[in-house]
Amino acid sequence: MSHPPGPSEGPLRHRLPLVPLLLLVLALADLRVEFQLLADRFTFTTLLTGIRHHWLAVIVLVCQPSLWRQYRRPLR
């Protein structure tokens, strides 16, 4: 026999993925000028300088798939 779910057995709730979205927007805003420079004229020096000076934003962009997977897991 089944019984109605209790408070701890309720339906699975999903977290809103606001943290990965906010980090993505901030990283892209930080790298905006570098993207413009690379679009005007691509050089490996410009690419490496952008990575060196904005390493945190680059790490956030690289980790985005993992962040989205982590924040899409349902809460119990």
PQR file of N, CA, C, O and H, with PARSE charges and radii, in Angstrom:
ATOM      1  N   MET A   1       0.835  -1.178   0.000 -0.4000 1.5000
ATOM      2  CA  MET A   1       0.000   0.000   0.000 -0.0000 2.0000
ATOM      3  C   MET A   1       0.880   1.243   0.000  0.5500 1.7000
ATOM      4  O   MET A   1       1.914   1.291   0.667 -0.5500 1.4000
ATOM      5  N   SER A   2       0.461   2.222  -0.743 -0.4000 1.5000
ATOM      6  CA  SER A   2       1.225   3.458  -0.760 -0.0000 2.0000
ATOM      7  C   SER A   2       0.517   4.498   0.091  0.5500 1.7000
ATOM      8  O   SER A   2      -0.708   4.510   0.209 -0.5500 1.4000
ATOM      9  H   SER A   2      -0.379   2.182  -1.284  0.4000 1.0000
ATOM     10  N   HIS A   3       1.299   5.340   0.659 -0.4000 1.5000
ATOM     11  CA  HIS A   3       0.754   6.416   1.480 -0.0000 2.0000
ATOM     12  C   HIS A   3       1.251   7.740   0.927  0.5500 1.7000
ATOM     13  O   HIS A   3       2.242   7.768   0.197 -0.5500 1.4000
ATOM     14  H   HIS A   3       2.294   5.330   0.563  0.4000 1.0000
ATOM     15  N   PRO A   4       0.584   8.834   1.259 -0.5600 1.5000
ATOM     16  CA  PRO A   4       1.023  10.131   0.729  0.2800 2.0000
ATOM     17  C   PRO A   4       2.428  10.458   1.229  0.5500 1.7000
ATOM     18  O   PRO A   4       2.791  10.105   2.352 -0.5500 1.4000
ATOM     19  N   PRO A   5       3.210  11.128   0.401 -0.5600 1.5000
ATOM     20  CA  PRO A   5       4.574  11.443   0.807  0.2800 2.0000
ATOM     21  C   PRO A   5       4.584  12.411   1.986  0.5500 1.7000
ATOM     22  O   PRO A   5       3.796  13.355   2.045 -0.5500 1.4000
ATOM     23  N   GLY A   6       5.487  12.157   2.910 -0.4000 1.5000
ATOM     24  CA  GLY A   6       5.651  13.037   4.069 -0.0000 2.0000
ATOM     25  C   GLY A   6       6.499  14.238   3.699  0.5500 1.7000
ATOM     26  O   GLY A   6       6.909  14.381   2.547 -0.5500 1.4000
ATOM     27  H   GLY A   6       6.127  11.390   2.862  0.4000 1.0000
ATOM     28  N   PRO A   7       6.765  15.104   4.671 -0.5600 1.5000
ATOM     29  CA  PRO A   7       7.546  16.306   4.375  0.2800 2.0000
ATOM     30  C   PRO A   7       8.940  15.994   3.846  0.5500 1.7000
ATOM     31  O   PRO A   7       9.454  16.711   2.988 -0.5500 1.4000
ATOM     32  N   SER A   8       9.553  14.930   4.352 -0.4000 1.5000
ATOM     33  CA  SER A   8      10.904  14.604   3.883 -0.0000 2.0000
ATOM     34  C   SER A   8      10.880  13.807   2.592  0.5500 1.7000
ATOM     35  O   SER A   8      11.921  13.640   1.958 -0.5500 1.4000
ATOM     36  H   SER A   8       9.135  14.348   5.049  0.4000 1.0000
ATOM     37  N   GLU A   9       9.719  13.312   2.188 -0.4000 1.5000
ATOM     38  CA  GLU A   9       9.605  12.504   0.977 -0.0000 2.0000
ATOM     39  C   GLU A   9       8.895  13.255  -0.140  0.5500 1.7000
ATOM     40  O   GLU A   9       8.459  12.635  -1.110 -0.5500 1.4000
ATOM     41  H   GLU A   9       8.873  13.448   2.703  0.4000 1.0000
ATOM     42  N   GLY A  10       8.770  14.559  -0.028 -0.4000 1.5000
ATOM     43  CA  GLY A  10       8.041  15.359  -1.013 -0.0000 2.0000
ATOM     44  C   GLY A  10       8.677  15.286  -2.381  0.5500 1.7000
ATOM     45  O   GLY A  10       9.718  14.653  -2.556 -0.5500 1.4000
ATOM     46  H   GLY A  10       9.124  15.063   0.760  0.4000 1.0000
ATOM     47  N   PRO A  11       8.057  15.931  -3.352 -0.5600 1.5000
ATOM     48  CA  PRO A  11       8.604  15.913  -4.713  0.2800 2.0000
ATOM     49  C   PRO A  11       9.987  16.564  -4.740  0.5500 1.7000
ATOM     50  O   PRO A  11      10.298  17.438  -3.931 -0.5500 1.4000
ATOM     51  N   LEU A  12      10.793  16.123  -5.675 -0.4000 1.5000
ATOM     52  CA  LEU A  12      12.139  16.678  -5.800 -0.0000 2.0000
ATOM     53  C   LEU A  12      12.050  18.123  -6.275  0.5500 1.7000
ATOM     54  O   LEU A  12      11.331  18.433  -7.225 -0.5500 1.4000
ATOM     55  H   LEU A  12      10.540  15.413  -6.333  0.4000 1.0000
ATOM     56  N   ARG A  13      12.778  18.988  -5.613 -0.4000 1.5000
ATOM     57  CA  ARG A  13      12.810  20.397  -6.014 -0.0000 2.0000
ATOM     58  C   ARG A  13      14.142  20.669  -6.696  0.5500 1.7000
ATOM     59  O   ARG A  13      15.168  20.095  -6.333 -0.5500 1.4000
ATOM     60  H   ARG A  13      13.362  18.736  -4.842  0.4000 1.0000
ATOM     61  N   HIS A  14      14.113  21.539  -7.675 -0.4000 1.5000
ATOM     62  CA  HIS A  14      15.331  21.906  -8.392 -0.0000 2.0000
ATOM     63  C   HIS A  14      15.797  23.280  -7.937  0.5500 1.7000
ATOM     64  O   HIS A  14      14.996  24.191  -7.727 -0.5500 1.4000
ATOM     65  H   HIS A  14      13.279  22.006  -7.970  0.4000 1.0000
ATOM     66  N   ARG A  15      17.101  23.405  -7.792 -0.4000 1.5000
ATOM     67  CA  ARG A  15      17.675  24.707  -7.477 -0.0000 2.0000
ATOM     68  C   ARG A  15      17.729  25.553  -8.739  0.5500 1.7000
ATOM     69  O   ARG A  15      17.908  25.029  -9.838 -0.5500 1.4000
ATOM     70  H   ARG A  15      17.751  22.665  -7.964  0.4000 1.0000
ATOM     71  N   LEU A  16      17.576  26.829  -8.582 -0.4000 1.5000
ATOM     72  CA  LEU A  16      17.741  27.731  -9.719 -0.0000 2.0000
ATOM     73  C   LEU A  16      19.236  27.901  -9.976  0.5500 1.7000
ATOM     74  O   LEU A  16      19.990  28.169  -9.040 -0.5500 1.4000
ATOM     75  H   LEU A  16      17.430  27.254  -7.689  0.4000 1.0000
ATOM     76  N   PRO A  17      19.674  27.753 -11.209 -0.5600 1.5000
ATOM     77  CA  PRO A  17      21.114  27.862 -11.497  0.2800 2.0000
ATOM     78  C   PRO A  17      21.568  29.313 -11.624  0.5500 1.7000
ATOM     79  O   PRO A  17      22.145  29.694 -12.643 -0.5500 1.4000
ATOM     80  N   LEU A  18      21.316  30.119 -10.606 -0.4000 1.5000
ATOM     81  CA  LEU A  18      21.679  31.532 -10.669 -0.0000 2.0000
ATOM     82  C   LEU A  18      23.172  31.749 -10.490  0.5500 1.7000
ATOM     83  O   LEU A  18      23.736  32.671 -11.081 -0.5500 1.4000
ATOM     84  H   LEU A  18      20.848  29.809  -9.779  0.4000 1.0000
ATOM     85  N   VAL A  19      23.817  30.925  -9.694 -0.4000 1.5000
ATOM     86  CA  VAL A  19      25.250  31.114  -9.440 -0.0000 2.0000
ATOM     87  C   VAL A  19      26.064  30.907 -10.718  0.5500 1.7000
ATOM     88  O   VAL A  19      26.870  31.772 -11.059 -0.5500 1.4000
ATOM     89  H   VAL A  19      23.359  30.176  -9.214  0.4000 1.0000
ATOM     90  N   PRO A  20      25.886  29.795 -11.440 -0.5600 1.5000
ATOM     91  CA  PRO A  20      26.655  29.644 -12.682  0.2800 2.0000
ATOM     92  C   PRO A  20      26.336  30.727 -13.708  0.5500 1.7000
ATOM     93  O   PRO A  20      27.223  31.179 -14.433 -0.5500 1.4000
ATOM     94  N   LEU A  21      25.086  31.139 -13.770 -0.4000 1.5000
ATOM     95  CA  LEU A  21      24.696  32.180 -14.714 -0.0000 2.0000
ATOM     96  C   LEU A  21      25.353  33.517 -14.350  0.5500 1.7000
ATOM     97  O   LEU A  21      25.859  34.218 -15.226 -0.5500 1.4000
ATOM     98  H   LEU A  21      24.366  30.771 -13.181  0.4000 1.0000
ATOM     99  N   LEU A  22      25.346  33.863 -13.076 -0.4000 1.5000
ATOM    100  CA  LEU A  22      25.981  35.102 -12.631 -0.0000 2.0000
ATOM    101  C   LEU A  22      27.487  35.069 -12.885  0.5500 1.7000
ATOM    102  O   LEU A  22      28.064  36.054 -13.345 -0.5500 1.4000
ATOM    103  H   LEU A  22      24.936  33.293 -12.364  0.4000 1.0000
ATOM    104  N   LEU A  23      28.121  33.937 -12.584 -0.4000 1.5000
ATOM    105  CA  LEU A  23      29.560  33.814 -12.833 -0.0000 2.0000
ATOM    106  C   LEU A  23      29.880  33.926 -14.319  0.5500 1.7000
ATOM    107  O   LEU A  23      30.882  34.537 -14.693 -0.5500 1.4000
ATOM    108  H   LEU A  23      27.653  33.136 -12.210  0.4000 1.0000
ATOM    109  N   LEU A  24      29.040  33.345 -15.167 -0.4000 1.5000
ATOM    110  CA  LEU A  24      29.249  33.422 -16.613 -0.0000 2.0000
ATOM    111  C   LEU A  24      29.153  34.868 -17.101  0.5500 1.7000
ATOM    112  O   LEU A  24      29.992  35.324 -17.878 -0.5500 1.4000
ATOM    113  H   LEU A  24      28.226  32.849 -14.863  0.4000 1.0000
ATOM    114  N   VAL A  25      28.140  35.575 -16.647 -0.4000 1.5000
ATOM    115  CA  VAL A  25      27.960  36.970 -17.071 -0.0000 2.0000
ATOM    116  C   VAL A  25      29.135  37.826 -16.601  0.5500 1.7000
ATOM    117  O   VAL A  25      29.643  38.647 -17.366 -0.5500 1.4000
ATOM    118  H   VAL A  25      27.458  35.204 -16.016  0.4000 1.0000
ATOM    119  N   LEU A  26      29.567  37.648 -15.365 -0.4000 1.5000
ATOM    120  CA  LEU A  26      30.685  38.437 -14.847 -0.0000 2.0000
ATOM    121  C   LEU A  26      31.994  38.113 -15.568  0.5500 1.7000
ATOM    122  O   LEU A  26      32.789  39.012 -15.841 -0.5500 1.4000
ATOM    123  H   LEU A  26      29.155  36.981 -14.744  0.4000 1.0000
ATOM    124  N   ALA A  27      32.223  36.834 -15.880 -0.4000 1.5000
ATOM    125  CA  ALA A  27      33.443  36.448 -16.589 -0.0000 2.0000
ATOM    126  C   ALA A  27      33.455  37.032 -18.001  0.5500 1.7000
ATOM    127  O   ALA A  27      34.482  37.531 -18.461 -0.5500 1.4000
ATOM    128  H   ALA A  27      31.577  36.103 -15.659  0.4000 1.0000
ATOM    129  N   LEU A  28      32.316  36.971 -18.685 -0.4000 1.5000
ATOM    130  CA  LEU A  28      32.251  37.528 -20.035 -0.0000 2.0000
ATOM    131  C   LEU A  28      32.402  39.044 -20.012  0.5500 1.7000
ATOM    132  O   LEU A  28      33.017  39.616 -20.911 -0.5500 1.4000
ATOM    133  H   LEU A  28      31.481  36.566 -18.312  0.4000 1.0000
ATOM    134  N   ALA A  29      31.851  39.696 -19.001 -0.4000 1.5000
ATOM    135  CA  ALA A  29      32.009  41.147 -18.886 -0.0000 2.0000
ATOM    136  C   ALA A  29      33.470  41.508 -18.638  0.5500 1.7000
ATOM    137  O   ALA A  29      33.963  42.506 -19.163 -0.5500 1.4000
ATOM    138  H   ALA A  29      31.351  39.230 -18.270  0.4000 1.0000
ATOM    139  N   ASP A  30      34.162  40.698 -17.839 -0.4000 1.5000
ATOM    140  CA  ASP A  30      35.577  40.944 -17.559 -0.0000 2.0000
ATOM    141  C   ASP A  30      36.430  40.756 -18.814  0.5500 1.7000
ATOM    142  O   ASP A  30      37.414  41.469 -19.014 -0.5500 1.4000
ATOM    143  H   ASP A  30      33.761  39.887 -17.413  0.4000 1.0000
ATOM    144  N   LEU A  31      36.055  39.807 -19.646 -0.4000 1.5000
ATOM    145  CA  LEU A  31      36.840  39.498 -20.847 -0.0000 2.0000
ATOM    146  C   LEU A  31      36.366  40.244 -22.094  0.5500 1.7000
ATOM    147  O   LEU A  31      36.881  40.005 -23.186 -0.5500 1.4000
ATOM    148  H   LEU A  31      35.255  39.229 -19.484  0.4000 1.0000
ATOM    149  N   ARG A  32      35.404  41.131 -21.946 -0.4000 1.5000
ATOM    150  CA  ARG A  32      34.813  41.825 -23.097 -0.0000 2.0000
ATOM    151  C   ARG A  32      35.858  42.552 -23.947  0.5500 1.7000
ATOM    152  O   ARG A  32      35.857  42.420 -25.171 -0.5500 1.4000
ATOM    153  H   ARG A  32      34.985  41.325 -21.059  0.4000 1.0000
ATOM    154  N   VAL A  33      36.740  43.311 -23.316 -0.4000 1.5000
ATOM    155  CA  VAL A  33      37.755  44.076 -24.062 -0.0000 2.0000
ATOM    156  C   VAL A  33      38.737  43.121 -24.744  0.5500 1.7000
ATOM    157  O   VAL A  33      39.154  43.358 -25.878 -0.5500 1.4000
ATOM    158  H   VAL A  33      36.741  43.419 -22.321  0.4000 1.0000
ATOM    159  N   GLU A  34      39.099  42.054 -24.054 -0.4000 1.5000
ATOM    160  CA  GLU A  34      40.011  41.076 -24.665 -0.0000 2.0000
ATOM    161  C   GLU A  34      39.378  40.433 -25.893  0.5500 1.7000
ATOM    162  O   GLU A  34      40.056  40.219 -26.898 -0.5500 1.4000
ATOM    163  H   GLU A  34      38.760  41.862 -23.133  0.4000 1.0000
ATOM    164  N   PHE A  35      38.087  40.123 -25.821 -0.4000 1.5000
ATOM    165  CA  PHE A  35      37.393  39.561 -26.982 -0.0000 2.0000
ATOM    166  C   PHE A  35      37.369  40.557 -28.144  0.5500 1.7000
ATOM    167  O   PHE A  35      37.515  40.167 -29.302 -0.5500 1.4000
ATOM    168  H   PHE A  35      37.536  40.296 -25.005  0.4000 1.0000
ATOM    169  N   GLN A  36      37.185  41.833 -27.834 -0.4000 1.5000
ATOM    170  CA  GLN A  36      37.193  42.851 -28.887 -0.0000 2.0000
ATOM    171  C   GLN A  36      38.569  42.949 -29.538  0.5500 1.7000
ATOM    172  O   GLN A  36      38.675  43.050 -30.761 -0.5500 1.4000
ATOM    173  H   GLN A  36      37.066  42.150 -26.893  0.4000 1.0000
ATOM    174  N   LEU A  37      39.623  42.920 -28.722 -0.4000 1.5000
ATOM    175  CA  LEU A  37      40.986  42.963 -29.280 -0.0000 2.0000
ATOM    176  C   LEU A  37      41.272  41.738 -30.143  0.5500 1.7000
ATOM    177  O   LEU A  37      41.864  41.857 -31.216 -0.5500 1.4000
ATOM    178  H   LEU A  37      39.537  42.838 -27.729  0.4000 1.0000
ATOM    179  N   LEU A  38      40.857  40.573 -29.680 -0.4000 1.5000
ATOM    180  CA  LEU A  38      41.074  39.351 -30.457 -0.0000 2.0000
ATOM    181  C   LEU A  38      40.256  39.361 -31.751  0.5500 1.7000
ATOM    182  O   LEU A  38      40.709  38.844 -32.772 -0.5500 1.4000
ATOM    183  H   LEU A  38      40.377  40.477 -28.809  0.4000 1.0000
ATOM    184  N   ALA A  39      39.065  39.941 -31.715 -0.4000 1.5000
ATOM    185  CA  ALA A  39      38.236  39.998 -32.923 -0.0000 2.0000
ATOM    186  C   ALA A  39      38.831  40.964 -33.947  0.5500 1.7000
ATOM    187  O   ALA A  39      38.749  40.719 -35.151 -0.5500 1.4000
ATOM    188  H   ALA A  39      38.697  40.361 -30.886  0.4000 1.0000
ATOM    189  N   ASP A  40      39.430  42.061 -33.475 -0.4000 1.5000
ATOM    190  CA  ASP A  40      40.041  43.024 -34.397 -0.0000 2.0000
ATOM    191  C   ASP A  40      41.263  42.436 -35.085  0.5500 1.7000
ATOM    192  O   ASP A  40      41.423  42.524 -36.302 -0.5500 1.4000
ATOM    193  H   ASP A  40      39.497  42.260 -32.497  0.4000 1.0000
ATOM    194  N   ARG A  41      42.116  41.836 -34.272 -0.4000 1.5000
ATOM    195  CA  ARG A  41      43.328  41.241 -34.835 -0.0000 2.0000
ATOM    196  C   ARG A  41      43.817  40.158 -33.894  0.5500 1.7000
ATOM    197  O   ARG A  41      44.290  40.440 -32.793 -0.5500 1.4000
ATOM    198  H   ARG A  41      41.987  41.765 -33.283  0.4000 1.0000
ATOM    199  N   PHE A  42      43.697  38.912 -34.339 -0.4000 1.5000
ATOM    200  CA  PHE A  42      44.084  37.790 -33.495 -0.0000 2.0000
ATOM    201  C   PHE A  42      45.596  37.604 -33.525  0.5500 1.7000
ATOM    202  O   PHE A  42      46.202  37.472 -34.588 -0.5500 1.4000
ATOM    203  H   PHE A  42      43.312  38.683 -35.234  0.4000 1.0000
ATOM    204  N   THR A  43      46.186  37.597 -32.337 -0.4000 1.5000
ATOM    205  CA  THR A  43      47.582  37.192 -32.189 -0.0000 2.0000
ATOM    206  C   THR A  43      47.669  36.319 -30.947  0.5500 1.7000
ATOM    207  O   THR A  43      46.885  36.466 -30.009 -0.5500 1.4000
ATOM    208  H   THR A  43      45.693  37.704 -31.473  0.4000 1.0000
ATOM    209  N   PHE A  44      48.627  35.419 -30.957 -0.4000 1.5000
ATOM    210  CA  PHE A  44      48.801  34.564 -29.791 -0.0000 2.0000
ATOM    211  C   PHE A  44      49.275  35.368 -28.580  0.5500 1.7000
ATOM    212  O   PHE A  44      49.000  34.993 -27.441 -0.5500 1.4000
ATOM    213  H   PHE A  44      49.264  35.300 -31.719  0.4000 1.0000
ATOM    214  N   THR A  45      49.981  36.465 -28.821 -0.4000 1.5000
ATOM    215  CA  THR A  45      50.418  37.322 -27.723 -0.0000 2.0000
ATOM    216  C   THR A  45      49.214  37.934 -27.022  0.5500 1.7000
ATOM    217  O   THR A  45      49.168  37.978 -25.793 -0.5500 1.4000
ATOM    218  H   THR A  45      50.204  36.770 -29.747  0.4000 1.0000
ATOM    219  N   THR A  46      48.245  38.405 -27.785 -0.4000 1.5000
ATOM    220  CA  THR A  46      47.036  38.974 -27.199 -0.0000 2.0000
ATOM    221  C   THR A  46      46.254  37.902 -26.442  0.5500 1.7000
ATOM    222  O   THR A  46      45.731  38.160 -25.358 -0.5500 1.4000
ATOM    223  H   THR A  46      48.282  38.369 -28.784  0.4000 1.0000
ATOM    224  N   LEU A  47      46.178  36.718 -27.005 -0.4000 1.5000
ATOM    225  CA  LEU A  47      45.479  35.617 -26.355 -0.0000 2.0000
ATOM    226  C   LEU A  47      46.142  35.259 -25.023  0.5500 1.7000
ATOM    227  O   LEU A  47      45.463  35.137 -24.003 -0.5500 1.4000
ATOM    228  H   LEU A  47      46.603  36.508 -27.885  0.4000 1.0000
ATOM    229  N   LEU A  48      47.452  35.094 -25.032 -0.4000 1.5000
ATOM    230  CA  LEU A  48      48.172  34.734 -23.805 -0.0000 2.0000
ATOM    231  C   LEU A  48      48.139  35.850 -22.771  0.5500 1.7000
ATOM    232  O   LEU A  48      48.058  35.580 -21.572 -0.5500 1.4000
ATOM    233  H   LEU A  48      48.003  35.193 -25.861  0.4000 1.0000
ATOM    234  N   THR A  49      48.199  37.092 -23.218 -0.4000 1.5000
ATOM    235  CA  THR A  49      48.104  38.218 -22.289 -0.0000 2.0000
ATOM    236  C   THR A  49      46.720  38.265 -21.645  0.5500 1.7000
ATOM    237  O   THR A  49      46.596  38.514 -20.446 -0.5500 1.4000
ATOM    238  H   THR A  49      48.264  37.310 -24.192  0.4000 1.0000
ATOM    239  N   GLY A  50      45.697  38.029 -22.434 -0.4000 1.5000
ATOM    240  CA  GLY A  50      44.341  37.997 -21.876 -0.0000 2.0000
ATOM    241  C   GLY A  50      44.164  36.897 -20.853  0.5500 1.7000
ATOM    242  O   GLY A  50      43.533  37.108 -19.817 -0.5500 1.4000
ATOM    243  H   GLY A  50      45.798  37.827 -23.408  0.4000 1.0000
ATOM    244  N   ILE A  51      44.712  35.725 -21.129 -0.4000 1.5000
ATOM    245  CA  ILE A  51      44.628  34.615 -20.181 -0.0000 2.0000
ATOM    246  C   ILE A  51      45.420  34.938 -18.915  0.5500 1.7000
ATOM    247  O   ILE A  51      44.962  34.664 -17.805 -0.5500 1.4000
ATOM    248  H   ILE A  51      45.224  35.553 -21.971  0.4000 1.0000
ATOM    249  N   ARG A  52      46.596  35.514 -19.080 -0.4000 1.5000
ATOM    250  CA  ARG A  52      47.453  35.818 -17.931 -0.0000 2.0000
ATOM    251  C   ARG A  52      46.848  36.901 -17.035  0.5500 1.7000
ATOM    252  O   ARG A  52      46.956  36.819 -15.812 -0.5500 1.4000
ATOM    253  H   ARG A  52      46.968  35.736 -19.981  0.4000 1.0000
ATOM    254  N   HIS A  53      46.223  37.897 -17.621 -0.4000 1.5000
ATOM    255  CA  HIS A  53      45.683  39.013 -16.843 -0.0000 2.0000
ATOM    256  C   HIS A  53      44.269  38.767 -16.335  0.5500 1.7000
ATOM    257  O   HIS A  53      43.814  39.458 -15.424 -0.5500 1.4000
ATOM    258  H   HIS A  53      46.135  37.963 -18.615  0.4000 1.0000
ATOM    259  N   HIS A  54      43.574  37.806 -16.902 -0.4000 1.5000
ATOM    260  CA  HIS A  54      42.194  37.507 -16.507 -0.0000 2.0000
ATOM    261  C   HIS A  54      42.042  36.010 -16.230  0.5500 1.7000
ATOM    262  O   HIS A  54      41.095  35.380 -16.701 -0.5500 1.4000
ATOM    263  H   HIS A  54      43.943  37.245 -17.642  0.4000 1.0000
ATOM    264  N   TRP A  55      42.964  35.453 -15.477 -0.4000 1.5000
ATOM    265  CA  TRP A  55      42.992  34.007 -15.264 -0.0000 2.0000
ATOM    266  C   TRP A  55      41.749  33.511 -14.528  0.5500 1.7000
ATOM    267  O   TRP A  55      41.277  32.411 -14.816 -0.5500 1.4000
ATOM    268  H   TRP A  55      43.734  35.965 -15.094  0.4000 1.0000
ATOM    269  N   LEU A  56      41.206  34.282 -13.593 -0.4000 1.5000
ATOM    270  CA  LEU A  56      40.020  33.837 -12.860 -0.0000 2.0000
ATOM    271  C   LEU A  56      38.806  33.743 -13.793  0.5500 1.7000
ATOM    272  O   LEU A  56      38.032  32.789 -13.708 -0.5500 1.4000
ATOM    273  H   LEU A  56      41.590  35.175 -13.359  0.4000 1.0000
ATOM    274  N   ALA A  57      38.641  34.714 -14.665 -0.4000 1.5000
ATOM    275  CA  ALA A  57      37.530  34.672 -15.615 -0.0000 2.0000
ATOM    276  C   ALA A  57      37.679  33.489 -16.573  0.5500 1.7000
ATOM    277  O   ALA A  57      36.687  32.859 -16.938 -0.5500 1.4000
ATOM    278  H   ALA A  57      39.269  35.489 -14.733  0.4000 1.0000
ATOM    279  N   VAL A  58      38.901  33.191 -16.977 -0.4000 1.5000
ATOM    280  CA  VAL A  58      39.136  32.046 -17.865 -0.0000 2.0000
ATOM    281  C   VAL A  58      38.805  30.742 -17.149  0.5500 1.7000
ATOM    282  O   VAL A  58      38.207  29.845 -17.743 -0.5500 1.4000
ATOM    283  H   VAL A  58      39.706  33.703 -16.680  0.4000 1.0000
ATOM    284  N   ILE A  59      39.186  30.627 -15.881 -0.4000 1.5000
ATOM    285  CA  ILE A  59      38.879  29.418 -15.109 -0.0000 2.0000
ATOM    286  C   ILE A  59      37.371  29.259 -14.944  0.5500 1.7000
ATOM    287  O   ILE A  59      36.851  28.147 -15.035 -0.5500 1.4000
ATOM    288  H   ILE A  59      39.672  31.355 -15.398  0.4000 1.0000
ATOM    289  N   VAL A  60      36.669  30.356 -14.702 -0.4000 1.5000
ATOM    290  CA  VAL A  60      35.207  30.299 -14.580 -0.0000 2.0000
ATOM    291  C   VAL A  60      34.592  29.806 -15.888  0.5500 1.7000
ATOM    292  O   VAL A  60      33.669  28.993 -15.863 -0.5500 1.4000
ATOM    293  H   VAL A  60      37.091  31.259 -14.627  0.4000 1.0000
ATOM    294  N   LEU A  61      35.089  30.285 -17.029 -0.4000 1.5000
ATOM    295  CA  LEU A  61      34.557  29.830 -18.320 -0.0000 2.0000
ATOM    296  C   LEU A  61      34.851  28.355 -18.565  0.5500 1.7000
ATOM    297  O   LEU A  61      34.006  27.633 -19.095 -0.5500 1.4000
ATOM    298  H   LEU A  61      35.839  30.945 -17.050  0.4000 1.0000
ATOM    299  N   VAL A  62      36.032  27.909 -18.187 -0.4000 1.5000
ATOM    300  CA  VAL A  62      36.398  26.502 -18.384 -0.0000 2.0000
ATOM    301  C   VAL A  62      35.553  25.594 -17.489  0.5500 1.7000
ATOM    302  O   VAL A  62      35.219  24.476 -17.879 -0.5500 1.4000
ATOM    303  H   VAL A  62      36.718  28.495 -17.756  0.4000 1.0000
ATOM    304  N   CYS A  63      35.211  26.065 -16.301 -0.4000 1.5000
ATOM    305  CA  CYS A  63      34.456  25.255 -15.336 -0.0000 2.0000
ATOM    306  C   CYS A  63      32.939  25.356 -15.503  0.5500 1.7000
ATOM    307  O   CYS A  63      32.207  24.722 -14.743 -0.5500 1.4000
ATOM    308  H   CYS A  63      35.482  26.974 -15.984  0.4000 1.0000
ATOM    309  N   GLN A  64      32.453  26.116 -16.453 -0.4000 1.5000
ATOM    310  CA  GLN A  64      31.017  26.292 -16.623 -0.0000 2.0000
ATOM    311  C   GLN A  64      30.245  24.978 -16.802  0.5500 1.7000
ATOM    312  O   GLN A  64      29.209  24.817 -16.158 -0.5500 1.4000
ATOM    313  H   GLN A  64      33.048  26.631 -17.070  0.4000 1.0000
ATOM    314  N   PRO A  65      30.686  24.040 -17.632 -0.5600 1.5000
ATOM    315  CA  PRO A  65      29.903  22.795 -17.756  0.2800 2.0000
ATOM    316  C   PRO A  65      29.745  22.057 -16.425  0.5500 1.7000
ATOM    317  O   PRO A  65      28.671  21.541 -16.117 -0.5500 1.4000
ATOM    318  N   SER A  66      30.807  22.012 -15.653 -0.4000 1.5000
ATOM    319  CA  SER A  66      30.735  21.348 -14.351 -0.0000 2.0000
ATOM    320  C   SER A  66      29.811  22.095 -13.396  0.5500 1.7000
ATOM    321  O   SER A  66      29.060  21.472 -12.646 -0.5500 1.4000
ATOM    322  H   SER A  66      31.680  22.431 -15.904  0.4000 1.0000
ATOM    323  N   LEU A  67      29.861  23.417 -13.418 -0.4000 1.5000
ATOM    324  CA  LEU A  67      28.983  24.208 -12.557 -0.0000 2.0000
ATOM    325  C   LEU A  67      27.515  23.980 -12.911  0.5500 1.7000
ATOM    326  O   LEU A  67      26.678  23.827 -12.021 -0.5500 1.4000
ATOM    327  H   LEU A  67      30.471  23.923 -14.028  0.4000 1.0000
ATOM    328  N   TRP A  68      27.202  23.957 -14.204 -0.4000 1.5000
ATOM    329  CA  TRP A  68      25.810  23.743 -14.613 -0.0000 2.0000
ATOM    330  C   TRP A  68      25.321  22.361 -14.198  0.5500 1.7000
ATOM    331  O   TRP A  68      24.182  22.213 -13.757 -0.5500 1.4000
ATOM    332  H   TRP A  68      27.882  24.082 -14.927  0.4000 1.0000
ATOM    333  N   ARG A  69      26.183  21.341 -14.337 -0.4000 1.5000
ATOM    334  CA  ARG A  69      25.783  19.991 -13.890 -0.0000 2.0000
ATOM    335  C   ARG A  69      25.543  19.969 -12.394  0.5500 1.7000
ATOM    336  O   ARG A  69      24.569  19.378 -11.928 -0.5500 1.4000
ATOM    337  H   ARG A  69      27.108  21.462 -14.696  0.4000 1.0000
ATOM    338  N   GLN A  70      26.420  20.606 -11.641 -0.4000 1.5000
ATOM    339  CA  GLN A  70      26.299  20.615 -10.176 -0.0000 2.0000
ATOM    340  C   GLN A  70      25.024  21.316  -9.727  0.5500 1.7000
ATOM    341  O   GLN A  70      24.353  20.835  -8.814 -0.5500 1.4000
ATOM    342  H   GLN A  70      27.211  21.086 -12.019  0.4000 1.0000
ATOM    343  N   TYR A  71      24.681  22.423 -10.334 -0.4000 1.5000
ATOM    344  CA  TYR A  71      23.529  23.198  -9.889 -0.0000 2.0000
ATOM    345  C   TYR A  71      22.213  22.711 -10.482  0.5500 1.7000
ATOM    346  O   TYR A  71      21.154  23.203 -10.093 -0.5500 1.4000
ATOM    347  H   TYR A  71      25.227  22.814 -11.075  0.4000 1.0000
ATOM    348  N   ARG A  72      22.246  21.778 -11.394 -0.4000 1.5000
ATOM    349  CA  ARG A  72      21.007  21.211 -11.935 -0.0000 2.0000
ATOM    350  C   ARG A  72      20.593  19.950 -11.201  0.5500 1.7000
ATOM    351  O   ARG A  72      19.531  19.396 -11.485 -0.5500 1.4000
ATOM    352  H   ARG A  72      23.106  21.378 -11.710  0.4000 1.0000
ATOM    353  N   ARG A  73      21.405  19.483 -10.264 -0.4000 1.5000
ATOM    354  CA  ARG A  73      21.029  18.298  -9.500 -0.0000 2.0000
ATOM    355  C   ARG A  73      19.839  18.630  -8.610  0.5500 1.7000
ATOM    356  O   ARG A  73      19.778  19.712  -8.027 -0.5500 1.4000
ATOM    357  H   ARG A  73      22.268  19.933 -10.033  0.4000 1.0000
ATOM    358  N   PRO A  74      18.896  17.704  -8.506 -0.5600 1.5000
ATOM    359  CA  PRO A  74      17.715  17.978  -7.679  0.2800 2.0000
ATOM    360  C   PRO A  74      18.046  17.929  -6.187  0.5500 1.7000
ATOM    361  O   PRO A  74      18.934  17.197  -5.750 -0.5500 1.4000
ATOM    362  N   LEU A  75      17.308  18.727  -5.425 -0.4000 1.5000
ATOM    363  CA  LEU A  75      17.408  18.690  -3.961 -0.0000 2.0000
ATOM    364  C   LEU A  75      16.505  17.594  -3.441  0.5500 1.7000
ATOM    365  O   LEU A  75      15.478  17.303  -4.053 -0.5500 1.4000
ATOM    366  H   LEU A  75      16.587  19.322  -5.780  0.4000 1.0000
ATOM    367  N   ARG A  76      16.848  17.003  -2.370 -0.4000 1.5000
ATOM    368  CA  ARG A  76      15.980  15.986  -1.750 -0.0000 2.0000
ATOM    369  C   ARG A  76      15.455  16.511  -0.447  0.5500 1.7000
ATOM    370  O   ARG A  76      14.705  15.818   0.240 -0.5500 1.4000
ATOM    371  H   ARG A  76      17.682  17.239  -1.873  0.4000 1.0000
TER
END
